[in-house]
Amino acid sequence: MRILLTEDDPALADLLLRACRQEGYSVDWVGDGVAADMALVSETYDALVLDLGLPRMDGLEVLKRLRKRGSHLPVMILTAREAIADRVTGLDSGADDYLPKPFAVAELQARLRALVRRHHGGAAAARMELGKLRFDTATRQVFLGDEEIELSSREREVLSSLLHKAGKVISKHALISAISSWDATVGSNAIEVYVHRLRKKLEPAGITIRTVRGLGYLIESVDRPHA
């Protein structure tokens, strides 16, 4: 999952970046509204964490422009504006959730998980399954049968992207985009390494990741016939 974080306070932004990355998300950070608007036009994200009091362009204006473009990107507002009228304005402008400052990091993480889960199909999306493989999107745990397997954060995100397209080919470029952020770009060779590691951990349980030459990768259970 790739998130855009907008926050003009560098210290708070650093805290939020670490909190989001602990959840396994790739995060891009911008410190003003114009940069946020440009990023939302040019990049693809799974969620937006939006501060309202941004320089150059107010967060509400960023949100209104996003919705005018027809985007259904889930948006969580983080702001010191805690009056009921401010919350109503934010929600009426198209926000999906509203968390006033100060807040507990654990609550932010939980709300963000719920926000992304709702956007990707509600309770049914809380768990992705393929054969003996189970990926709990709320806790980010991965199981083969009843046994949890240990994955790095990057391996987990590659697996999540593959499972979202289970039975279909996902391009290497899409995988790179899903797990990269502006300050930590993942290269093509790194994707091959993560896929190789996942294969070693999953293939004994009947889960294979096929390379479709010139197109990308496809994850499937060997119990299922190839399409």
Backbone as CSV, one residue per row, in Angstrom:
resi,resn,N_x,N_y,N_z,CA_x,CA_y,CA_z,C_x,C_y,C_z
1,MET,0.835,-1.186,0.000,0.000,0.000,0.000,0.883,1.254,0.000
2,ARG,0.511,2.211,-0.811,1.289,3.442,-0.921,0.442,4.615,-0.434
3,ILE,1.002,5.426,0.452,0.269,6.512,1.100,0.961,7.834,0.830
4,LEU,0.147,8.873,0.632,0.676,10.235,0.562,0.391,10.911,1.891
5,LEU,1.434,11.402,2.530,1.328,12.113,3.799,1.591,13.592,3.563
6,THR,0.665,14.448,4.001,0.865,15.892,3.903,0.912,16.459,5.318
7,GLU,2.022,17.086,5.653,2.214,17.649,6.991,3.348,18.654,6.917
8,ASP,3.110,19.884,7.401,4.133,20.924,7.286,5.068,20.996,8.491
9,ASP,4.794,20.234,9.535,5.668,20.183,10.706,6.622,19.001,10.531
10,PRO,7.923,19.264,10.280,8.867,18.170,10.005,8.953,17.138,11.123
11,ALA,8.900,17.581,12.385,9.010,16.651,13.504,7.806,15.709,13.547
12,LEU,6.608,16.271,13.368,5.409,15.439,13.355,5.393,14.547,12.118
13,ALA,5.846,15.090,10.996,5.897,14.294,9.769,6.802,13.077,9.952
14,ASP,7.933,13.264,10.631,8.851,12.154,10.865,8.185,11.078,11.719
15,LEU,7.431,11.501,12.739,6.705,10.550,13.582,5.669,9.779,12.768
16,LEU,4.937,10.497,11.917,3.906,9.864,11.102,4.513,8.909,10.067
17,LEU,5.637,9.315,9.494,6.319,8.444,8.530,6.708,7.124,9.178
18,ARG,7.278,7.210,10.370,7.702,5.992,11.051,6.500,5.130,11.440
19,ALA,5.412,5.784,11.864,4.210,5.042,12.250,3.615,4.302,11.060
20,CYS,3.573,4.961,9.907,3.012,4.335,8.707,3.911,3.217,8.197
21,ARG,5.208,3.422,8.247,6.137,2.404,7.765,6.159,1.190,8.678
22,GLN,5.872,1.387,9.971,5.737,0.254,10.873,4.595,-0.660,10.443
23,GLU,3.599,-0.073,9.784,2.464,-0.846,9.289,2.762,-1.497,7.940
24,GLY,3.943,-1.230,7.392,4.324,-1.831,6.124,3.959,-1.012,4.910
25,TYR,3.516,0.248,5.119,3.135,1.089,3.992,4.355,1.792,3.406
26,SER,4.316,2.033,2.102,5.268,2.935,1.457,4.669,4.332,1.531
27,VAL,5.479,5.310,1.922,4.942,6.639,2.203,5.737,7.716,1.472
28,ASP,5.020,8.619,0.795,5.599,9.836,0.243,5.133,11.002,1.115
29,TRP,6.047,11.923,1.402,5.714,13.058,2.268,5.889,14.365,1.507
30,VAL,4.891,15.237,1.616,4.994,16.604,1.099,4.598,17.561,2.221
31,GLY,5.151,18.775,2.158,4.938,19.728,3.242,4.064,20.907,2.906
32,ASP,3.489,20.944,1.703,2.585,22.051,1.374,1.494,21.568,0.423
33,GLY,0.440,22.375,0.331,-0.735,21.970,-0.426,-0.526,21.879,-1.923
34,VAL,0.286,22.762,-2.484,0.529,22.719,-3.928,1.255,21.436,-4.299
35,ALA,2.269,21.076,-3.503,2.994,19.829,-3.761,2.077,18.623,-3.607
36,ALA,1.169,18.681,-2.631,0.220,17.582,-2.435,-0.697,17.439,-3.646
37,ASP,-1.205,18.563,-4.142,-2.104,18.537,-5.296,-1.393,17.971,-6.525
38,MET,-0.140,18.380,-6.731,0.631,17.882,-7.874,0.891,16.387,-7.751
39,ALA,1.217,15.929,-6.533,1.487,14.508,-6.326,0.245,13.675,-6.593
40,LEU,-0.907,14.170,-6.170,-2.158,13.429,-6.352,-2.557,13.347,-7.822
41,VAL,-2.118,14.316,-8.615,-2.398,14.292,-10.048,-1.469,13.311,-10.769
42,SER,-0.219,13.268,-10.335,0.792,12.527,-11.102,1.079,11.121,-10.597
43,GLU,0.722,10.814,-9.335,1.050,9.517,-8.746,-0.218,8.753,-8.363
44,THR,-0.052,7.467,-8.058,-1.163,6.623,-7.637,-0.964,6.215,-6.187
45,TYR,-1.987,6.429,-5.370,-1.906,6.123,-3.944,-3.100,5.287,-3.498
46,ASP,-2.927,4.653,-2.323,-4.006,3.876,-1.718,-4.722,4.655,-0.621
47,ALA,-4.105,5.725,-0.125,-4.738,6.560,0.897,-3.996,7.885,0.993
48,LEU,-4.691,8.886,1.500,-4.118,10.217,1.723,-4.318,10.601,3.180
49,VAL,-3.224,10.946,3.870,-3.289,11.508,5.216,-3.057,12.998,5.063
50,LEU,-4.085,13.798,5.370,-4.116,15.204,4.960,-4.206,16.151,6.141
51,ASP,-3.198,17.004,6.273,-3.255,18.105,7.234,-4.018,19.257,6.585
52,LEU,-4.822,19.969,7.365,-5.594,21.072,6.786,-4.796,22.371,6.718
53,GLY,-3.991,22.635,7.730,-3.277,23.910,7.783,-1.977,23.886,7.009
54,LEU,-2.069,23.683,5.704,-0.878,23.594,4.867,-0.537,24.941,4.244
55,PRO,0.744,25.247,4.064,1.117,26.460,3.337,0.853,26.321,1.839
56,ARG,0.733,27.451,1.165,0.552,27.584,-0.282,-0.836,27.152,-0.760
57,MET,-1.419,26.119,-0.177,-2.789,25.717,-0.507,-3.368,24.977,0.687
58,ASP,-4.505,25.432,1.179,-5.129,24.818,2.338,-5.520,23.374,2.040
59,GLY,-5.477,22.530,3.064,-5.805,21.127,2.892,-7.204,20.896,2.359
60,LEU,-8.163,21.724,2.781,-9.528,21.566,2.273,-9.582,21.791,0.764
61,GLU,-8.798,22.744,0.276,-8.768,22.987,-1.161,-8.141,21.798,-1.893
62,VAL,-7.102,21.203,-1.304,-6.508,19.995,-1.883,-7.558,18.896,-1.985
63,LEU,-8.335,18.735,-0.921,-9.370,17.707,-0.885,-10.458,17.977,-1.924
64,LYS,-10.904,19.221,-2.004,-11.961,19.564,-2.963,-11.497,19.322,-4.405
65,ARG,-10.259,19.675,-4.698,-9.728,19.437,-6.045,-9.644,17.944,-6.355
66,LEU,-9.245,17.171,-5.346,-9.157,15.721,-5.522,-10.524,15.145,-5.885
67,ARG,-11.554,15.546,-5.157,-12.891,15.013,-5.410,-13.475,15.536,-6.727
68,LYS,-13.147,16.757,-7.099,-13.626,17.290,-8.375,-13.063,16.511,-9.555
69,ARG,-11.874,15.910,-9.368,-11.284,15.080,-10.433,-11.912,13.692,-10.481
70,GLY,-12.859,13.445,-9.596,-13.556,12.162,-9.596,-12.849,11.063,-8.830
71,SER,-11.827,11.414,-8.056,-11.079,10.412,-7.310,-11.853,9.947,-6.081
72,HIS,-11.802,8.627,-5.834,-12.416,8.047,-4.638,-11.354,7.627,-3.623
73,LEU,-10.169,8.191,-3.747,-9.073,7.874,-2.834,-9.509,8.108,-1.387
74,PRO,-9.319,7.123,-0.490,-9.685,7.339,0.914,-8.790,8.395,1.555
75,VAL,-9.426,9.313,2.298,-8.715,10.465,2.868,-8.967,10.536,4.369
76,MET,-7.881,10.616,5.139,-7.974,10.862,6.574,-7.402,12.237,6.870
77,ILE,-8.212,13.083,7.475,-7.755,14.415,7.861,-7.131,14.359,9.250
78,LEU,-5.940,14.933,9.375,-5.283,15.150,10.659,-5.123,16.653,10.832
79,THR,-5.668,17.214,11.906,-5.616,18.666,12.055,-5.842,19.090,13.490
80,ALA,-5.341,20.275,13.813,-5.587,20.865,15.127,-6.947,21.554,15.180
81,ARG,-7.634,21.649,14.041,-8.967,22.250,14.009,-9.977,21.211,14.502
82,GLU,-10.319,21.288,15.777,-11.127,20.230,16.373,-12.574,20.622,16.634
83,ALA,-12.985,21.825,16.256,-14.374,22.228,16.435,-15.290,21.346,15.592
84,ILE,-16.504,21.128,16.093,-17.462,20.285,15.378,-17.697,20.816,13.966
85,ALA,-17.796,22.142,13.827,-18.044,22.738,12.512,-16.914,22.404,11.546
86,ASP,-15.660,22.380,12.056,-14.526,22.048,11.199,-14.596,20.589,10.754
87,ARG,-15.007,19.717,11.666,-15.129,18.305,11.313,-16.204,18.104,10.250
88,VAL,-17.325,18.776,10.452,-18.423,18.658,9.487,-17.976,19.154,8.118
89,THR,-17.264,20.286,8.089,-16.782,20.830,6.820,-15.837,19.854,6.133
90,GLY,-14.933,19.269,6.903,-13.988,18.319,6.326,-14.676,17.092,5.754
91,LEU,-15.614,16.532,6.497,-16.336,15.347,6.032,-17.225,15.678,4.839
92,ASP,-17.876,16.835,4.881,-18.729,17.237,3.765,-17.919,17.542,2.510
93,SER,-16.661,17.872,2.677,-15.799,18.159,1.528,-15.246,16.889,0.891
94,GLY,-15.505,15.738,1.529,-15.100,14.474,0.913,-14.148,13.622,1.717
95,ALA,-13.820,14.029,2.963,-12.943,13.201,3.787,-13.692,11.960,4.263
96,ASP,-12.949,10.883,4.480,-13.532,9.633,4.968,-13.384,9.475,6.472
97,ASP,-12.404,10.155,7.051,-12.193,10.089,8.496,-11.517,11.383,8.930
98,TYR,-11.597,11.667,10.239,-11.125,12.938,10.759,-10.540,12.672,12.142
99,LEU,-9.244,12.927,12.310,-8.573,12.679,13.584,-7.925,13.965,14.073
100,PRO,-8.465,14.560,15.156,-7.893,15.824,15.651,-6.573,15.610,16.375
101,LYS,-5.697,16.586,16.277,-4.439,16.582,17.017,-4.692,17.143,18.421
102,PRO,-3.968,16.668,19.447,-3.006,15.552,19.424,-3.736,14.210,19.395
103,PHE,-3.049,13.189,18.939,-3.657,11.864,18.830,-2.625,10.813,19.206
104,ALA,-3.099,9.628,19.527,-2.207,8.505,19.820,-1.814,7.825,18.514
105,VAL,-0.552,7.498,18.373,-0.069,6.859,17.151,-0.821,5.553,16.895
106,ALA,-1.103,4.804,17.957,-1.813,3.530,17.799,-3.206,3.749,17.208
107,GLU,-3.863,4.839,17.598,-5.186,5.119,17.041,-5.076,5.487,15.561
108,LEU,-4.076,6.280,15.213,-3.859,6.624,13.809,-3.661,5.355,12.980
109,GLN,-2.819,4.455,13.459,-2.543,3.223,12.720,-3.808,2.380,12.550
110,ALA,-4.597,2.282,13.614,-5.826,1.493,13.549,-6.840,2.119,12.591
111,ARG,-6.986,3.431,12.650,-7.925,4.121,11.759,-7.487,3.993,10.298
112,LEU,-6.190,4.064,10.075,-5.683,3.959,8.713,-5.913,2.557,8.163
113,ARG,-5.692,1.552,8.995,-5.974,0.172,8.568,-7.445,0.015,8.198
114,ALA,-8.318,0.560,9.041,-9.758,0.448,8.781,-10.148,1.199,7.521
115,LEU,-9.526,2.355,7.308,-9.838,3.174,6.136,-9.484,2.442,4.848
116,VAL,-8.292,1.888,4.791,-7.855,1.163,3.603,-8.683,-0.106,3.417
117,ARG,-8.997,-0.779,4.535,-9.787,-2.010,4.461,-11.177,-1.734,3.880
118,ARG,-11.825,-0.663,4.354,-13.151,-0.308,3.835,-13.078,0.001,2.350
119,HIS,-12.027,0.710,1.957,-11.891,1.105,0.553,-11.703,-0.098,-0.353
120,HIS,-11.089,-1.154,0.178,-10.817,-2.338,-0.642,-11.835,-3.450,-0.422
121,GLY,-13.027,-3.095,0.044,-14.089,-4.102,0.091,-14.616,-4.449,1.460
122,GLY,-14.320,-3.642,2.473,-14.899,-3.854,3.781,-14.333,-5.057,4.489
123,ALA,-15.168,-5.705,5.295,-14.706,-6.809,6.135,-14.146,-7.952,5.312
124,ALA,-14.701,-8.148,4.114,-14.232,-9.247,3.273,-12.777,-9.077,2.879
125,ALA,-12.317,-7.798,2.865,-10.937,-7.542,2.460,-9.965,-7.619,3.621
126,ALA,-10.471,-7.899,4.836,-9.590,-7.985,5.995,-8.672,-9.198,5.903
127,ARG,-9.017,-10.139,5.018,-8.200,-11.338,4.882,-8.153,-11.754,3.420
128,MET,-6.960,-11.992,2.913,-6.790,-12.510,1.563,-6.294,-13.940,1.673
129,GLU,-6.889,-14.831,0.886,-6.537,-16.244,0.962,-6.257,-16.814,-0.420
130,LEU,-5.309,-17.713,-0.455,-4.995,-18.440,-1.689,-4.441,-19.791,-1.275
131,GLY,-5.186,-20.870,-1.541,-4.751,-22.179,-1.096,-4.558,-22.190,0.406
132,LYS,-3.380,-22.600,0.851,-3.072,-22.639,2.281,-2.583,-21.289,2.818
133,LEU,-2.460,-20.326,1.929,-1.915,-19.022,2.303,-3.021,-18.088,2.780
134,ARG,-2.771,-17.422,3.901,-3.720,-16.443,4.432,-2.962,-15.185,4.837
135,PHE,-3.421,-14.044,4.350,-2.806,-12.743,4.638,-3.838,-11.895,5.368
136,ASP,-3.568,-11.605,6.638,-4.463,-10.766,7.445,-4.066,-9.308,7.231
137,THR,-4.902,-8.556,6.521,-4.534,-7.186,6.165,-4.613,-6.235,7.353
138,ALA,-5.321,-6.626,8.408,-5.417,-5.770,9.591,-4.145,-5.858,10.426
139,THR,-3.671,-7.079,10.664,-2.482,-7.268,11.500,-1.208,-7.386,10.683
140,ARG,-1.334,-7.558,9.353,-0.216,-7.744,8.429,0.490,-9.087,8.670
141,GLN,-0.185,-10.021,9.304,0.385,-11.345,9.525,0.101,-12.243,8.332
142,VAL,1.035,-13.156,8.066,0.907,-14.098,6.958,1.010,-15.508,7.508
143,PHE,0.077,-16.365,7.102,0.032,-17.730,7.600,0.027,-18.717,6.438
144,LEU,0.700,-19.832,6.639,0.574,-20.993,5.772,-0.083,-22.070,6.613
145,GLY,-1.359,-22.338,6.357,-2.116,-23.198,7.250,-2.268,-22.484,8.583
146,ASP,-1.881,-23.139,9.664,-1.967,-22.540,11.002,-0.653,-21.925,11.453
147,GLU,0.361,-22.000,10.600,1.696,-21.531,11.000,1.996,-20.158,10.395
148,GLU,2.358,-19.213,11.255,2.735,-17.882,10.770,4.137,-17.933,10.184
149,ILE,4.316,-17.242,9.065,5.649,-17.166,8.463,6.182,-15.744,8.597
150,GLU,7.479,-15.645,8.765,8.124,-14.349,8.938,8.518,-13.769,7.584
151,LEU,8.080,-12.540,7.336,8.436,-11.829,6.113,8.962,-10.454,6.477
152,SER,9.870,-9.934,5.657,10.291,-8.547,5.825,9.155,-7.639,5.360
153,SER,9.227,-6.371,5.706,8.161,-5.440,5.314,8.043,-5.352,3.796
154,ARG,9.160,-5.377,3.079,9.119,-5.306,1.620,8.555,-6.600,1.027
155,GLU,8.949,-7.738,1.569,8.394,-9.003,1.105,6.885,-9.038,1.320
156,ARG,6.461,-8.504,2.455,5.031,-8.490,2.780,4.259,-7.624,1.788
157,GLU,4.832,-6.486,1.416,4.133,-5.606,0.481,4.098,-6.180,-0.929
158,VAL,5.163,-6.844,-1.342,5.142,-7.510,-2.647,4.076,-8.598,-2.646
159,LEU,4.013,-9.375,-1.572,3.004,-10.432,-1.476,1.599,-9.851,-1.484
160,SER,1.383,-8.761,-0.754,0.065,-8.113,-0.735,-0.357,-7.692,-2.135
161,SER,0.561,-7.091,-2.881,0.250,-6.650,-4.242,-0.064,-7.834,-5.147
162,LEU,0.701,-8.905,-5.002,0.449,-10.103,-5.806,-0.912,-10.712,-5.484
163,LEU,-1.254,-10.763,-4.195,-2.516,-11.371,-3.787,-3.724,-10.546,-4.217
164,HIS,-3.571,-9.221,-4.268,-4.658,-8.385,-4.754,-4.970,-8.695,-6.222
165,LYS,-3.990,-9.240,-6.930,-4.171,-9.600,-8.341,-4.062,-11.113,-8.538
166,ALA,-4.404,-11.882,-7.500,-4.240,-13.339,-7.559,-4.925,-13.914,-8.789
167,GLY,-4.179,-14.746,-9.525,-4.704,-15.335,-10.743,-4.542,-14.456,-11.965
168,LYS,-4.012,-13.233,-11.758,-3.788,-12.311,-12.866,-2.342,-11.827,-12.824
169,VAL,-1.869,-11.390,-13.953,-0.487,-10.909,-14.032,-0.397,-9.485,-13.505
170,ILE,0.590,-9.234,-12.668,0.899,-7.876,-12.227,2.297,-7.538,-12.729
171,SER,2.448,-6.371,-13.307,3.728,-6.006,-13.916,4.776,-5.691,-12.858
172,LYS,6.032,-5.837,-13.256,7.124,-5.485,-12.352,7.069,-3.997,-12.004
173,HIS,6.679,-3.169,-12.975,6.564,-1.730,-12.717,5.524,-1.457,-11.634
174,ALA,4.400,-2.169,-11.667,3.358,-1.973,-10.662,3.853,-2.383,-9.278
175,LEU,4.637,-3.448,-9.202,5.199,-3.862,-7.921,6.187,-2.827,-7.397
176,ILE,7.009,-2.304,-8.285,7.965,-1.271,-7.882,7.228,-0.055,-7.341
177,SER,6.186,0.369,-8.049,5.413,1.532,-7.623,4.738,1.293,-6.278
178,ALA,4.260,0.071,-6.053,3.522,-0.243,-4.832,4.394,-0.171,-3.588
179,ILE,5.676,-0.485,-3.706,6.516,-0.553,-2.512,7.584,0.527,-2.469
180,SER,7.581,1.431,-3.434,8.560,2.510,-3.447,7.970,3.771,-2.849
181,SER,8.825,4.595,-2.316,8.470,5.957,-1.950,9.543,6.868,-2.526
182,TRP,9.301,8.178,-2.501,10.229,9.101,-3.153,11.635,9.011,-2.570
183,ASP,11.729,8.729,-1.267,13.050,8.698,-0.639,13.614,7.285,-0.535
184,ALA,12.917,6.317,-1.108,13.393,4.930,-1.049,12.873,4.181,-2.264
185,THR,13.478,4.461,-3.411,13.047,3.827,-4.649,13.583,2.406,-4.731
186,VAL,12.707,1.486,-5.091,13.080,0.078,-5.223,13.356,-0.218,-6.689
187,GLY,14.474,-0.870,-6.970,14.843,-1.168,-8.337,14.297,-2.495,-8.823
188,SER,14.428,-2.720,-10.110,13.950,-3.946,-10.734,14.627,-5.174,-10.147
189,ASN,15.928,-5.086,-9.905,16.652,-6.228,-9.351,16.170,-6.576,-7.948
190,ALA,15.806,-5.538,-7.177,15.315,-5.782,-5.821,14.004,-6.550,-5.849
191,ILE,13.130,-6.217,-6.798,11.866,-6.948,-6.926,12.138,-8.426,-7.181
192,GLU,13.095,-8.704,-8.047,13.438,-10.099,-8.337,13.937,-10.821,-7.086
193,VAL,14.677,-10.111,-6.244,15.164,-10.706,-4.997,13.995,-11.015,-4.062
194,TYR,13.063,-10.065,-3.915,11.920,-10.286,-3.023,11.056,-11.438,-3.528
195,VAL,10.844,-11.502,-4.829,10.044,-12.590,-5.401,10.744,-13.930,-5.161
196,HIS,12.063,-13.956,-5.342,12.821,-15.191,-5.111,12.676,-15.652,-3.663
197,ARG,12.773,-14.726,-2.725,12.645,-15.086,-1.309,11.240,-15.593,-1.004
198,LEU,10.234,-14.945,-1.587,8.865,-15.388,-1.361,8.641,-16.791,-1.919
199,ARG,9.190,-17.051,-3.079,9.044,-18.388,-3.667,9.582,-19.464,-2.726
200,LYS,10.749,-19.218,-2.159,11.367,-20.204,-1.277,10.490,-20.473,-0.055
201,LYS,9.788,-19.448,0.416,8.963,-19.604,1.608,7.578,-20.165,1.309
202,LEU,7.065,-19.930,0.103,5.681,-20.299,-0.204,5.544,-21.602,-0.995
203,GLU,6.502,-21.892,-1.859,6.357,-23.052,-2.745,6.209,-24.387,-2.006
204,PRO,6.861,-24.599,-0.836,6.642,-25.863,-0.118,5.179,-26.076,0.283
205,ALA,4.403,-24.986,0.370,2.991,-25.089,0.747,2.067,-25.054,-0.476
206,GLY,2.637,-25.159,-1.666,1.806,-25.225,-2.861,1.415,-23.890,-3.444
207,ILE,2.112,-22.820,-3.067,1.855,-21.491,-3.629,3.034,-21.129,-4.518
208,THR,2.757,-20.824,-5.758,3.833,-20.506,-6.692,3.666,-19.099,-7.259
209,ILE,4.792,-18.469,-7.542,4.801,-17.160,-8.207,5.465,-17.364,-9.553
210,ARG,4.669,-17.321,-10.593,5.190,-17.558,-11.940,5.680,-16.255,-12.565
211,THR,6.790,-16.338,-13.270,7.259,-15.218,-14.085,6.642,-15.348,-15.469
212,VAL,5.890,-14.343,-15.881,5.296,-14.314,-17.218,6.179,-13.395,-18.053
213,ARG,6.995,-13.988,-18.869,8.054,-13.247,-19.561,7.489,-12.042,-20.330
214,GLY,8.103,-10.892,-20.071,7.714,-9.665,-20.750,6.502,-8.975,-20.152
215,LEU,5.835,-9.630,-19.195,4.619,-9.047,-18.619,4.732,-8.796,-17.117
216,GLY,5.217,-9.785,-16.366,5.321,-9.592,-14.931,5.227,-10.900,-14.178
217,TYR,4.479,-10.895,-13.061,4.386,-12.053,-12.188,2.926,-12.410,-11.923
218,LEU,2.716,-13.685,-11.586,1.380,-14.183,-11.305,1.482,-15.166,-10.140
219,ILE,0.691,-14.942,-9.092,0.685,-15.850,-7.952,-0.537,-16.751,-8.036
220,GLU,-0.332,-18.028,-7.722,-1.441,-18.977,-7.788,-1.135,-20.186,-6.921
221,SER,-2.179,-20.922,-6.606,-2.025,-22.184,-5.912,-1.824,-23.280,-6.943
222,VAL,-0.873,-24.169,-6.715,-0.611,-25.212,-7.695,-1.763,-26.207,-7.765
223,ASP,-2.687,-26.125,-6.798,-3.876,-26.979,-6.842,-4.855,-26.536,-7.918
224,ARG,-4.683,-25.271,-8.359,-5.571,-24.722,-9.392,-4.927,-24.868,-10.745
225,PRO,-5.677,-25.236,-11.786,-5.101,-25.310,-13.125,-4.744,-23.934,-13.632
226,HIS,-3.708,-23.849,-14.466,-3.326,-22.591,-15.056,-4.433,-22.090,-15.967
227,ALA,-4.600,-20.745,-16.019,-5.611,-20.160,-16.907,-5.177,-20.343,-18.343
